[in-house]
Amino acid sequence: MNRLAPSRATRWIIGILVGAFFAIPLVSTFLYTLRGTDGGLSFERWAAILDPTASAALKPIWTGLGNSLILALVTVAIVLLLLAPTMILVSLRFPKLKPLFEFTALLPISIPAIVLVVGLSPIYLQISRALGTGTWTLAFAYGITVLPFAYRSIQASIDAADLRTLSEAARSLGSSWPVVVWKVLAPNLRQGLLSASLISIAVVLGEFTIASLLNRQVFQTAMVVVGKQDAYAPAIFTLLALLFCFLLLLIIGRAARGNRKASS
């Protein structure tokens, strides 16, 4: 028995306090959305978001949500197709560059979003001329924003797997490098890749500063616009976004458990 471990009562107290810290704001927001016009509790606010007569007022949110989902897909593609292979390459071929690469990957977390926008504004001026002003171009900035979080998730899986042995064994059997990365290394990094994808989606759905300063319509900026006319709709969509991320977390956890059972 570990004498330094907290007692069962202490663990219960800590669990209740942490659970209350997260649950109280969510429950309060949910009860706020149930506030009816007559002062009672009803789901009329939730039914209103599906009412065709309210579609015009909620159109900015639906448009912003669609833009954010497209941004999430592009950002996840950047993480999986650019960041992850680069990390594998550094780990296998250039281990001496790992400290420098880690410092570069974690650097954006120490830079405020407004400072990033100031630095990215001249770059986006050229991007707008070359690729247009589509909202999807924000994925380049979001790829930098999610870099520290995605890096940590993927690096944890890389440290837990013996990539060098796996890659050398696959190469000795005649597999090409794309096959090694896709069919040998990626399945062993599944948990880290899924976690990085979830974090990327959560960051994209919750980001406001960069989109607002670069004048792009996304989920968060749309909720600010709609919230000036209806304070209930943004609260409802916020709860739905949190539920969406929670379901993704459950899916990732199930996929990771399935991966461990298959490997065992």
BELRAJO-V898045 format. One record per pair of residues at least 24 apart in sequence whose ideal C-beta (glycine too) atoms are under 10 Angstrom apart, sorted by the first residue. I is the first residue (numbers start at 1). J is the second residue. If there is no record, write none. Layout:
I/J ; I/J
//
This chain:
26/238 ; 26/239 ; 26/242 ; 26/243 ; 28/235 ; 29/235 ; 29/236 ; 29/238 ; 29/239 ; 29/242 ; 30/235 ; 30/236 ; 30/239 ; 32/231 ; 32/232 ; 32/235 ; 32/236 ; 32/239 ; 33/231 ; 33/232 ; 33/233 ; 33/234 ; 33/235 ; 33/236 ; 33/237 ; 33/238 ; 33/239 ; 34/232 ; 35/232 ; 44/232 ; 45/230 ; 45/231 ; 45/232 ; 45/233 ; 45/235 ; 45/236 ; 46/232 ; 46/233 ; 46/236 ; 46/239 ; 46/240 ; 48/230 ; 48/232 ; 48/233 ; 48/236 ; 49/230 ; 49/232 ; 49/233 ; 49/236 ; 49/237 ; 49/240 ; 54/230 ; 54/233 ; 57/226 ; 57/229 ; 57/230 ; 57/233 ; 58/222 ; 58/226 ; 58/229 ; 58/230 ; 58/233 ; 58/236 ; 58/237 ; 59/222 ; 59/226 ; 60/217 ; 60/219 ; 60/221 ; 60/222 ; 60/223 ; 60/224 ; 60/225 ; 60/226 ; 60/229 ; 60/233 ; 61/219 ; 61/222 ; 61/223 ; 61/225 ; 61/226 ; 61/227 ; 61/230 ; 61/233 ; 61/234 ; 61/236 ; 61/237 ; 62/219 ; 62/222 ; 62/226 ; 62/237 ; 63/135 ; 63/217 ; 63/218 ; 63/219 ; 63/222 ; 64/135 ; 64/211 ; 64/216 ; 64/217 ; 64/218 ; 64/219 ; 64/220 ; 64/221 ; 64/222 ; 64/223 ; 64/224 ; 64/225 ; 64/226 ; 64/237 ; 65/205 ; 65/218 ; 65/219 ; 65/222 ; 65/223 ; 65/237 ; 65/240 ; 65/241 ; 66/135 ; 66/217 ; 66/218 ; 66/219 ; 66/222 ; 67/134 ; 67/135 ; 67/136 ; 67/138 ; 67/204 ; 67/211 ; 67/216 ; 67/217 ; 67/218 ; 67/219 ; 67/221 ; 67/222 ; 68/135 ; 68/138 ; 68/142 ; 68/201 ; 68/204 ; 68/205 ; 68/206 ; 68/207 ; 68/211 ; 68/216 ; 68/217 ; 68/218 ; 68/219 ; 68/220 ; 68/221 ; 68/222 ; 68/241 ; 69/201 ; 69/204 ; 69/205 ; 69/218 ; 69/219 ; 69/244 ; 70/134 ; 70/135 ; 70/136 ; 70/138 ; 70/139 ; 70/204 ; 70/218 ; 71/135 ; 71/136 ; 71/137 ; 71/138 ; 71/139 ; 71/141 ; 71/142 ; 71/200 ; 71/201 ; 71/204 ; 71/205 ; 71/207 ; 71/211 ; 71/216 ; 71/218 ; 71/219 ; 72/139 ; 72/142 ; 72/146 ; 72/197 ; 72/200 ; 72/201 ; 72/202 ; 72/203 ; 72/204 ; 72/205 ; 72/219 ; 73/136 ; 73/139 ; 73/197 ; 73/200 ; 73/201 ; 73/204 ; 74/135 ; 74/136 ; 74/137 ; 74/138 ; 74/139 ; 74/140 ; 74/142 ; 74/143 ; 74/200 ; 74/204 ; 75/136 ; 75/138 ; 75/139 ; 75/140 ; 75/141 ; 75/142 ; 75/143 ; 75/144 ; 75/145 ; 75/146 ; 75/150 ; 75/197 ; 75/200 ; 75/201 ; 75/203 ; 75/204 ; 75/207 ; 76/139 ; 76/142 ; 76/143 ; 76/146 ; 76/150 ; 76/193 ; 76/196 ; 76/197 ; 76/198 ; 76/199 ; 76/200 ; 76/201 ; 76/204 ; 77/139 ; 77/143 ; 77/197 ; 77/200 ; 78/139 ; 78/140 ; 78/142 ; 78/143 ; 78/144 ; 78/146 ; 78/147 ; 78/150 ; 78/200 ; 79/142 ; 79/143 ; 79/146 ; 79/147 ; 79/149 ; 79/150 ; 79/151 ; 79/153 ; 79/154 ; 79/193 ; 79/196 ; 79/197 ; 79/199 ; 79/200 ; 80/150 ; 80/154 ; 80/186 ; 80/193 ; 80/194 ; 80/196 ; 80/197 ; 80/200 ; 82/143 ; 83/143 ; 83/146 ; 83/147 ; 83/150 ; 83/151 ; 83/154 ; 83/193 ; 83/196 ; 83/200 ; 84/150 ; 84/151 ; 84/154 ; 84/157 ; 84/158 ; 84/181 ; 84/185 ; 84/186 ; 84/189 ; 84/192 ; 84/193 ; 84/196 ; 85/177 ; 85/178 ; 85/181 ; 85/182 ; 85/185 ; 85/186 ; 86/151 ; 86/154 ; 87/150 ; 87/151 ; 87/154 ; 87/155 ; 87/157 ; 87/158 ; 87/163 ; 87/189 ; 87/192 ; 88/154 ; 88/158 ; 88/163 ; 88/167 ; 88/177 ; 88/180 ; 88/181 ; 88/185 ; 88/186 ; 88/189 ; 89/177 ; 89/181 ; 90/158 ; 91/154 ; 91/155 ; 91/158 ; 91/159 ; 91/161 ; 91/163 ; 91/164 ; 91/167 ; 91/185 ; 92/158 ; 92/163 ; 92/164 ; 92/166 ; 92/167 ; 92/168 ; 92/177 ; 92/180 ; 92/181 ; 92/185 ; 93/167 ; 95/164 ; 98/155 ; 98/158 ; 101/151 ; 101/155 ; 102/148 ; 102/151 ; 102/152 ; 102/155 ; 104/147 ; 104/151 ; 105/144 ; 105/147 ; 105/148 ; 105/149 ; 105/150 ; 105/151 ; 105/152 ; 105/154 ; 105/155 ; 106/147 ; 106/148 ; 106/149 ; 106/151 ; 106/152 ; 107/144 ; 107/147 ; 107/148 ; 108/141 ; 108/143 ; 108/144 ; 108/145 ; 108/146 ; 108/147 ; 108/148 ; 108/149 ; 108/151 ; 109/145 ; 109/146 ; 109/147 ; 109/148 ; 109/149 ; 109/151 ; 109/152 ; 110/148 ; 111/144 ; 111/145 ; 112/209 ; 113/141 ; 113/145 ; 113/207 ; 113/208 ; 113/209 ; 113/210 ; 113/211 ; 113/212 ; 113/213 ; 114/209 ; 114/210 ; 114/212 ; 114/213 ; 116/141 ; 116/144 ; 116/145 ; 116/209 ; 116/210 ; 116/213 ; 117/141 ; 117/209 ; 117/210 ; 117/211 ; 117/212 ; 117/213 ; 117/214 ; 118/213 ; 119/144 ; 120/144 ; 120/210 ; 120/213 ; 120/214 ; 121/213 ; 121/214 ; 124/210 ; 124/214 ; 124/215 ; 124/216 ; 128/214 ; 133/214 ; 133/215 ; 133/216 ; 134/216 ; 135/211 ; 135/214 ; 135/216 ; 135/217 ; 135/218 ; 136/216 ; 137/214 ; 137/216 ; 138/204 ; 138/207 ; 138/210 ; 138/211 ; 138/214 ; 138/216 ; 138/218 ; 139/200 ; 139/204 ; 141/207 ; 141/210 ; 141/211 ; 141/214 ; 141/216 ; 142/200 ; 142/203 ; 142/204 ; 142/207 ; 142/210 ; 142/211 ; 142/218 ; 143/200 ; 143/204 ; 144/210 ; 145/200 ; 145/203 ; 145/204 ; 145/207 ; 145/209 ; 145/210 ; 146/196 ; 146/197 ; 146/199 ; 146/200 ; 146/201 ; 146/202 ; 146/203 ; 146/204 ; 146/207 ; 147/196 ; 147/200 ; 148/199 ; 149/195 ; 149/196 ; 149/198 ; 149/199 ; 149/200 ; 149/202 ; 149/203 ; 150/192 ; 150/193 ; 150/195 ; 150/196 ; 150/197 ; 150/198 ; 150/199 ; 150/200 ; 150/203 ; 151/192 ; 151/196 ; 152/192 ; 152/195 ; 152/196 ; 152/199 ; 153/189 ; 153/191 ; 153/192 ; 153/193 ; 153/194 ; 153/195 ; 153/196 ; 153/197 ; 153/198 ; 153/199 ; 153/200 ; 154/189 ; 154/191 ; 154/192 ; 154/193 ; 154/195 ; 154/196 ; 155/189 ; 155/192 ; 155/196 ; 156/189 ; 156/191 ; 156/192 ; 156/195 ; 156/196 ; 157/185 ; 157/188 ; 157/189 ; 157/190 ; 157/191 ; 157/192 ; 157/193 ; 157/194 ; 157/195 ; 157/196 ; 157/256 ; 158/185 ; 158/188 ; 158/189 ; 158/192 ; 159/192 ; 160/188 ; 160/189 ; 160/191 ; 160/192 ; 161/185 ; 161/187 ; 161/188 ; 161/189 ; 161/191 ; 161/192 ; 161/263 ; 162/188 ; 163/188 ; 163/189 ; 187/259 ; 187/262 ; 187/263 ; 188/259 ; 188/263 ; 189/259 ; 190/252 ; 190/255 ; 190/256 ; 190/258 ; 190/259 ; 190/260 ; 190/262 ; 190/263 ; 191/252 ; 191/253 ; 191/255 ; 191/256 ; 191/257 ; 191/259 ; 191/260 ; 192/256 ; 193/252 ; 193/255 ; 194/248 ; 194/249 ; 194/251 ; 194/252 ; 194/253 ; 194/255 ; 194/256 ; 194/259 ; 195/249 ; 195/252 ; 195/253 ; 195/256 ; 197/248 ; 197/252 ; 198/245 ; 198/248 ; 198/249 ; 198/251 ; 198/252 ; 198/253 ; 199/245 ; 201/241 ; 201/244 ; 201/245 ; 201/248 ; 202/241 ; 202/242 ; 202/244 ; 202/245 ; 202/248 ; 202/249 ; 205/238 ; 205/241 ; 205/242 ; 205/244 ; 205/245 ; 206/238 ; 206/241 ; 206/242 ; 206/245
//
